[in-house]
């Protein structure tokens, strides 16, 4: 079961540069998620691996074989499209069996394989139906079945869940994870949904503006994002960002002053909503503010706290909610602060408090 | 709706139907009048019926031959236009290349020119390459009439088929050609039926090319044959009308047969 390598891959559409010098290594059997906002080039990367688009520069390998210029049918891949791309004039059984038919496998031998895949996906009762007679979730499963049936070396998923409702999305997410565990094939999954990225991936590759910004295990990216963009993209609700000044190796956040190992100048301080403790008692080192809005999610609540030191309200994740317009003091946990320089890159660490 | 409204509506429908159907009724009346007596018809109701005109056109003239020629020419014209038109239309719909837009425009421009303006150059050209007075020449002439619109129409039908389907087919083991054959073509079937009918009817009804490019009576199409009932000194109106009715029948049959193919909703459920 081969891995996949992108080697200095670039892509231009007309005059615009969509991908710029992208190198990614995907070890065999891993499930790797390409994450990023729309237009970051993640789908183009996938389509080039599938052979539907050709890179302008660079090499793409599946296993040891360079696949540039190889037609899609000879790449031993399967793809699940965002639109599912089921053949409307074929039944579920014919859709799932189509790749086998194209391999020249006779129909009596196809039937067994199709039945097996259909059973695995719970599609057995629908084999004689046409795609238009199925629900969104069932169509999605047929698309997966069509990919599974040919046992490809590499599975490609292009935002496969974006047309489903939330409950179904969670369910099929689990099914994809199970599928990966069971067949152990190399899988590449494209999404703009950070929850899908976090929950499914062995490794996440974050793309922005046609470049790889960071790659690593989900928790690694979550706990030490390489840039302010990644910090904002991974994690929901998004990380709080406060722009401040480093002056003689110190920063001041409201009345909180601490030493940092960062050169003097502008800095963006990031703190995740769950890394702020909140109290209703006046606290000398805290940032004073007022709760503007409360989002009660059940097990937890997100408080939006308006402070003087930050134009946007701070998002704070708490397990016991407080009523709106309460005056509160926020205490960021120092060990969880992230610092980003003017270029957005991660910098330095927080040091000791200067005084409380 | 009030009674007056209903009455007015039906009156309008009846009026329009009369306008559309009276000529056909009159064709029928003349065709069933004994040969030579249509000029002495008075009033719009016939008094004597005969079917002799229908038998005479087959017995005294090679009507069977002419109809068969028409079927051959129209069938070949629409089949060829379909084959070339759908492959060109698919390429124009799916492959991006420089000048595609200009090419489409050029095709449209050829449709703007009246057939009468190209018939003389076409005649000279056919005379040089030996296609004059041949049925294959007539087919080529008719294809040139049908093809531009056939390409435009099929490009439109293929544009409506999501390109993800071609992508999926190519990943599932198809070449570009077999993706066209297994996926795009079946999905465009209703559109192809429309193109076939358009090509068939255009070729069937053509008189200009049929009359100019072919002169041997055994190679005439029926459109040309019907004209032969009109002589220098007298015209056999009754037989001509009978021939015209026979001439119209196959087109109606083809249309009825292919109508069921032209159904909406063939694409439902492919994506999303």
Interface residues (C-beta under 8 A of the other chain):
Chain A: X47 X50 X51 X52 X71 X72 X73 X75 X77 X78 X79 X81 X82 X83 X84 X85 X86 X87 X88 X89 X98 X99 X102 X103 X130 X131 X132 X133 X134 X136 X139 X146 X150 X163
Chain B: X162 X164 X165 X167 X168 X169 X170 X171 X172 X173 X174 X175 X178 X182 X183 X186 X187 X265 X266 X267 X268 X269 X270 X271 X272
